[in-house]
Every structure is written in C-alpha cells, then in structure tokens.
Amino acid sequence: MSLRDALEPILGDDLVGIWAHGGTTSIADPPHTGDLDTHMILARKPDAEAVRRIQAVHEATAREHDIEWDAWYLLVDDARRPGRPTHAFREERRDTSWAIHRAHWLAGRYALIHGVEPAELVPAPTWDELEYELDRELEHIERHVFEGDTDAYEATYAILNGSRILRAVATRDVVISKRAAGQWALASLPDRWHAALLAATRAYDGQAAPNDVGLIATEMAPFVAMVRGRLAPIERRADATPRWSGDS
C-alpha cells in the first residue's frame, strides 16, 4: 500500500491498476520477502519528471521495507494485447513472461493493490504462447549452466523452476509456485532427483543443511539437462548458445 499511496500523487488517473504477484503473495507457500513482482498499468507514458519521481519512490519504498522487487510499468493498450509488451518508460525491457503472468493473474494468483482487475484487461494465453515462454525460461537457466554460475541462489532457482517447467509440460498448467512445483517433482520424478529437490526446497525456505549448497550446485547441470530432454527447443540457434531470457 505504501507504493500505491506514493504513486497516486505522481500519476493520478493515469494509474489504471497495480497487481502484485510472486512468492510473497502465495497463500500456499511460506512468504518470501524478496520474491515479489509488481505490474503497474498506466493510461499513458509518464514524462521525464514523473519517471524520476517514480524511481525515487521505488528506492525509498525498498529501503523502508527492506525488499527488492521486479517492478513493471505497462501501458494499458499493451496490456490488452497478447504480444510481449515493452516497459512503459524503459523500452529496452520486454516482458518475456507475459503469457505466464497472464495465466497466473487469470487464475487469481495476485493481489489487487489498486484499480482494475487483470481479467478486465488481459487476454487468456494460448498453450503455444506458454510453451514458448517455458522454453525461454529454461534457456535462461541453461545460460547459467553454460557460464558456470552455480551459486546457491541460481542452483536453487534452476532446480525448482525446472520442476515448474516439467509440471507445466506434463499438465499444460503453469499456475504453480516454485516450492509447490518442487513438491510435485518429488512425487513425480525418480528417486535419482529426490536429494537435490529436498536440498533445493530447504535452501528456498532458508533452512539449508550444511551439505545442501554443494549438492544443488553439483546437481544443477544434470537436472537442467533432464528438463531439456522433456521440452524440445522451440527455436534452435545456429551457435547453440543459450540466451538470457531478456534477449530478443
């Protein structure tokens, strides 16, 4: 609410909606303070002075509440379209998980902070859109493996989000948290992966055992390769180098 109260004097009626989502808003999972995404829907592009004030608000709110989040500003006309939208005032950024976000919102996995409900604006995603974005999410994880980035955060993300991708491919339903997807994987995957899944879940909950960090770092690459074996690449690249998810 602090963010809403600070943005309203800057944007006025141009602030059409604020939707919060991510782990912090999940009812089923323990809250994760740092796992919060927020989409702000705007009637028109703000001017330079408004952008400066908006950025100051985000910095001040993050300091006050000791949080970090991925804050997106979208124009309302872009929110009504299925194509991946660009940020309202940072045009180099594109929402590469737009279909997945819409699926979560339309399933009720969000908190309405201000204005219109998502169902009043966004179109339902198709499976083709979702499958494409799942492929890009997996490619993002593969990029970390390719570059040798196996720290505890990335390894945990790779195993739990890889589980979410597997569950989506199996059920054609992307609406599940990373932690719940890890529980699904424990019930669905062979014993070979159980130790890594349990370690990743403990690390995600902030309760990692002494050997968990090394285990998930070691298991990250084979687990991601297993996931890729169940989701064929949607687009093959000539140099076979995985992209970051924000690449065009």
Contacts in CASP RR format, 6 or more apart in sequence:
PFRMAT RR
TARGET T0000
AUTHOR 0000-0000-0000
METHOD contacts of the structure
MODEL  1
MSLRDALEPILGDDLVGIWAHGGTTSIADPPHTGDLDTHMILARKPDAEA
VRRIQAVHEATAREHDIEWDAWYLLVDDARRPGRPTHAFREERRDTSWAI
HRAHWLAGRYALIHGVEPAELVPAPTWDELEYELDRELEHIERHVFEGDT
DAYEATYAILNGSRILRAVATRDVVISKRAAGQWALASLPDRWHAALLAA
TRAYDGQAAPNDVGLIATEMAPFVAMVRGRLAPIERRADATPRWSGDS
1 113 0 8 1.000
2 61 0 8 1.000
2 64 0 8 1.000
2 65 0 8 1.000
3 18 0 8 1.000
3 38 0 8 1.000
3 57 0 8 1.000
3 58 0 8 1.000
3 61 0 8 1.000
3 113 0 8 1.000
4 18 0 8 1.000
4 113 0 8 1.000
4 114 0 8 1.000
6 57 0 8 1.000
6 60 0 8 1.000
6 61 0 8 1.000
7 15 0 8 1.000
7 18 0 8 1.000
7 40 0 8 1.000
7 54 0 8 1.000
7 57 0 8 1.000
8 15 0 8 1.000
8 114 0 8 1.000
10 46 0 8 1.000
10 50 0 8 1.000
10 53 0 8 1.000
10 54 0 8 1.000
10 57 0 8 1.000
11 42 0 8 1.000
11 46 0 8 1.000
11 50 0 8 1.000
11 54 0 8 1.000
13 43 0 8 1.000
14 42 0 8 1.000
14 43 0 8 1.000
14 44 0 8 1.000
14 46 0 8 1.000
15 40 0 8 1.000
15 41 0 8 1.000
15 42 0 8 1.000
15 43 0 8 1.000
15 114 0 8 1.000
15 115 0 8 1.000
16 41 0 8 1.000
16 42 0 8 1.000
16 43 0 8 1.000
16 76 0 8 1.000
16 115 0 8 1.000
16 116 0 8 1.000
17 40 0 8 1.000
17 41 0 8 1.000
17 113 0 8 1.000
17 114 0 8 1.000
17 115 0 8 1.000
17 116 0 8 1.000
18 38 0 8 1.000
18 39 0 8 1.000
18 40 0 8 1.000
18 41 0 8 1.000
18 112 0 8 1.000
18 113 0 8 1.000
18 114 0 8 1.000
18 115 0 8 1.000
19 38 0 8 1.000
19 39 0 8 1.000
19 41 0 8 1.000
19 105 0 8 1.000
19 110 0 8 1.000
19 111 0 8 1.000
19 112 0 8 1.000
19 113 0 8 1.000
19 118 0 8 1.000
20 36 0 8 1.000
20 37 0 8 1.000
20 38 0 8 1.000
20 110 0 8 1.000
20 111 0 8 1.000
20 113 0 8 1.000
21 36 0 8 1.000
21 37 0 8 1.000
21 38 0 8 1.000
21 39 0 8 1.000
21 101 0 8 1.000
21 104 0 8 1.000
21 105 0 8 1.000
21 109 0 8 1.000
21 110 0 8 1.000
21 111 0 8 1.000
22 35 0 8 1.000
22 36 0 8 1.000
22 37 0 8 1.000
22 104 0 8 1.000
22 109 0 8 1.000
22 177 0 8 1.000
23 29 0 8 1.000
23 31 0 8 1.000
23 32 0 8 1.000
23 35 0 8 1.000
23 36 0 8 1.000
23 177 0 8 1.000
23 178 0 8 1.000
24 31 0 8 1.000
24 32 0 8 1.000
24 33 0 8 1.000
24 34 0 8 1.000
24 35 0 8 1.000
24 36 0 8 1.000
25 36 0 8 1.000
25 109 0 8 1.000
25 110 0 8 1.000
25 111 0 8 1.000
26 109 0 8 1.000
26 177 0 8 1.000
26 179 0 8 1.000
28 177 0 8 1.000
28 179 0 8 1.000
28 180 0 8 1.000
29 177 0 8 1.000
29 179 0 8 1.000
29 180 0 8 1.000
30 179 0 8 1.000
30 205 0 8 1.000
32 204 0 8 1.000
33 66 0 8 1.000
33 67 0 8 1.000
34 67 0 8 1.000
34 68 0 8 1.000
34 69 0 8 1.000
36 67 0 8 1.000
36 69 0 8 1.000
36 70 0 8 1.000
37 69 0 8 1.000
37 70 0 8 1.000
37 71 0 8 1.000
37 72 0 8 1.000
37 101 0 8 1.000
38 69 0 8 1.000
38 70 0 8 1.000
38 71 0 8 1.000
38 72 0 8 1.000
38 113 0 8 1.000
39 72 0 8 1.000
39 73 0 8 1.000
39 74 0 8 1.000
39 101 0 8 1.000
40 71 0 8 1.000
40 72 0 8 1.000
40 73 0 8 1.000
40 74 0 8 1.000
41 74 0 8 1.000
41 75 0 8 1.000
41 76 0 8 1.000
41 79 0 8 1.000
41 116 0 8 1.000
41 121 0 8 1.000
42 73 0 8 1.000
42 74 0 8 1.000
42 75 0 8 1.000
42 76 0 8 1.000
42 88 0 8 1.000
43 75 0 8 1.000
43 76 0 8 1.000
44 75 0 8 1.000
45 75 0 8 1.000
45 88 0 8 1.000
45 89 0 8 1.000
46 54 0 8 1.000
46 73 0 8 1.000
46 88 0 8 1.000
46 89 0 8 1.000
51 89 0 8 1.000
54 73 0 8 1.000
58 71 0 8 1.000
61 67 0 8 1.000
62 68 0 8 1.000
62 69 0 8 1.000
72 87 0 8 1.000
72 95 0 8 1.000
73 87 0 8 1.000
73 88 0 8 1.000
73 89 0 8 1.000
73 90 0 8 1.000
74 85 0 8 1.000
74 87 0 8 1.000
74 88 0 8 1.000
74 95 0 8 1.000
75 85 0 8 1.000
75 88 0 8 1.000
76 121 0 8 1.000
78 85 0 8 1.000
78 86 0 8 1.000
78 88 0 8 1.000
79 85 0 8 1.000
79 121 0 8 1.000
79 122 0 8 1.000
80 121 0 8 1.000
80 122 0 8 1.000
80 123 0 8 1.000
81 123 0 8 1.000
82 98 0 8 1.000
82 99 0 8 1.000
82 123 0 8 1.000
82 125 0 8 1.000
82 126 0 8 1.000
82 129 0 8 1.000
83 98 0 8 1.000
84 94 0 8 1.000
84 95 0 8 1.000
84 96 0 8 1.000
84 98 0 8 1.000
85 94 0 8 1.000
85 95 0 8 1.000
85 98 0 8 1.000
86 93 0 8 1.000
86 94 0 8 1.000
86 95 0 8 1.000
87 93 0 8 1.000
87 94 0 8 1.000
87 95 0 8 1.000
93 246 0 8 1.000
94 246 0 8 1.000
94 248 0 8 1.000
95 101 0 8 1.000
96 133 0 8 1.000
96 136 0 8 1.000
96 245 0 8 1.000
96 246 0 8 1.000
97 133 0 8 1.000
97 137 0 8 1.000
97 245 0 8 1.000
98 129 0 8 1.000
98 133 0 8 1.000
99 125 0 8 1.000
99 126 0 8 1.000
99 129 0 8 1.000
99 130 0 8 1.000
99 132 0 8 1.000
99 133 0 8 1.000
100 125 0 8 1.000
100 130 0 8 1.000
100 133 0 8 1.000
100 134 0 8 1.000
100 137 0 8 1.000
100 174 0 8 1.000
102 118 0 8 1.000
102 122 0 8 1.000
102 123 0 8 1.000
102 124 0 8 1.000
102 125 0 8 1.000
103 124 0 8 1.000
103 125 0 8 1.000
103 130 0 8 1.000
103 174 0 8 1.000
103 175 0 8 1.000
104 110 0 8 1.000
104 174 0 8 1.000
104 175 0 8 1.000
105 118 0 8 1.000
105 119 0 8 1.000
105 122 0 8 1.000
106 118 0 8 1.000
106 119 0 8 1.000
106 122 0 8 1.000
106 124 0 8 1.000
107 175 0 8 1.000
109 175 0 8 1.000
110 118 0 8 1.000
127 172 0 8 1.000
130 168 0 8 1.000
130 172 0 8 1.000
130 174 0 8 1.000
131 169 0 8 1.000
131 231 0 8 1.000
131 234 0 8 1.000
132 234 0 8 1.000
134 165 0 8 1.000
134 168 0 8 1.000
134 169 0 8 1.000
134 174 0 8 1.000
134 231 0 8 1.000
135 231 0 8 1.000
135 233 0 8 1.000
135 234 0 8 1.000
135 235 0 8 1.000
136 243 0 8 1.000
136 245 0 8 1.000
136 246 0 8 1.000
137 161 0 8 1.000
137 165 0 8 1.000
137 245 0 8 1.000
138 162 0 8 1.000
138 165 0 8 1.000
138 224 0 8 1.000
138 227 0 8 1.000
138 228 0 8 1.000
138 231 0 8 1.000
139 233 0 8 1.000
139 242 0 8 1.000
139 243 0 8 1.000
139 245 0 8 1.000
140 242 0 8 1.000
140 243 0 8 1.000
140 244 0 8 1.000
140 245 0 8 1.000
140 246 0 8 1.000
141 157 0 8 1.000
141 158 0 8 1.000
141 161 0 8 1.000
141 162 0 8 1.000
141 224 0 8 1.000
141 227 0 8 1.000
142 224 0 8 1.000
142 228 0 8 1.000
142 242 0 8 1.000
143 242 0 8 1.000
143 243 0 8 1.000
143 244 0 8 1.000
144 150 0 8 1.000
144 154 0 8 1.000
144 158 0 8 1.000
144 220 0 8 1.000
145 158 0 8 1.000
145 220 0 8 1.000
145 221 0 8 1.000
145 224 0 8 1.000
145 242 0 8 1.000
146 241 0 8 1.000
146 242 0 8 1.000
150 217 0 8 1.000
150 220 0 8 1.000
150 221 0 8 1.000
151 217 0 8 1.000
152 203 0 8 1.000
152 208 0 8 1.000
152 213 0 8 1.000
152 216 0 8 1.000
152 217 0 8 1.000
154 220 0 8 1.000
155 200 0 8 1.000
155 203 0 8 1.000
155 213 0 8 1.000
155 216 0 8 1.000
155 217 0 8 1.000
155 219 0 8 1.000
155 220 0 8 1.000
156 200 0 8 1.000
156 203 0 8 1.000
156 204 0 8 1.000
156 216 0 8 1.000
157 178 0 8 1.000
158 220 0 8 1.000
158 223 0 8 1.000
158 224 0 8 1.000
159 182 0 8 1.000
159 196 0 8 1.000
159 197 0 8 1.000
159 200 0 8 1.000
159 216 0 8 1.000
159 219 0 8 1.000
159 220 0 8 1.000
159 223 0 8 1.000
160 178 0 8 1.000
160 179 0 8 1.000
160 181 0 8 1.000
160 182 0 8 1.000
160 200 0 8 1.000
160 201 0 8 1.000
160 204 0 8 1.000
161 178 0 8 1.000
161 181 0 8 1.000
162 181 0 8 1.000
162 223 0 8 1.000
162 224 0 8 1.000
162 227 0 8 1.000
163 178 0 8 1.000
163 181 0 8 1.000
163 182 0 8 1.000
163 184 0 8 1.000
163 185 0 8 1.000
163 189 0 8 1.000
163 197 0 8 1.000
164 174 0 8 1.000
164 176 0 8 1.000
164 177 0 8 1.000
164 178 0 8 1.000
164 181 0 8 1.000
164 182 0 8 1.000
165 227 0 8 1.000
165 231 0 8 1.000
166 181 0 8 1.000
166 185 0 8 1.000
166 188 0 8 1.000
166 189 0 8 1.000
166 227 0 8 1.000
166 230 0 8 1.000
166 231 0 8 1.000
167 173 0 8 1.000
167 176 0 8 1.000
167 181 0 8 1.000
167 184 0 8 1.000
167 185 0 8 1.000
167 188 0 8 1.000
168 174 0 8 1.000
168 176 0 8 1.000
169 230 0 8 1.000
169 231 0 8 1.000
170 188 0 8 1.000
176 184 0 8 1.000
178 204 0 8 1.000
179 201 0 8 1.000
179 204 0 8 1.000
179 205 0 8 1.000
182 197 0 8 1.000
182 200 0 8 1.000
182 201 0 8 1.000
183 201 0 8 1.000
185 193 0 8 1.000
185 197 0 8 1.000
186 194 0 8 1.000
186 197 0 8 1.000
186 198 0 8 1.000
189 197 0 8 1.000
193 219 0 8 1.000
193 223 0 8 1.000
193 226 0 8 1.000
195 215 0 8 1.000
195 219 0 8 1.000
196 215 0 8 1.000
196 216 0 8 1.000
196 219 0 8 1.000
196 223 0 8 1.000
199 208 0 8 1.000
199 209 0 8 1.000
199 211 0 8 1.000
199 212 0 8 1.000
199 215 0 8 1.000
199 216 0 8 1.000
199 219 0 8 1.000
200 212 0 8 1.000
200 216 0 8 1.000
202 208 0 8 1.000
202 209 0 8 1.000
202 212 0 8 1.000
203 212 0 8 1.000
203 213 0 8 1.000
203 216 0 8 1.000
237 243 0 8 1.000
END
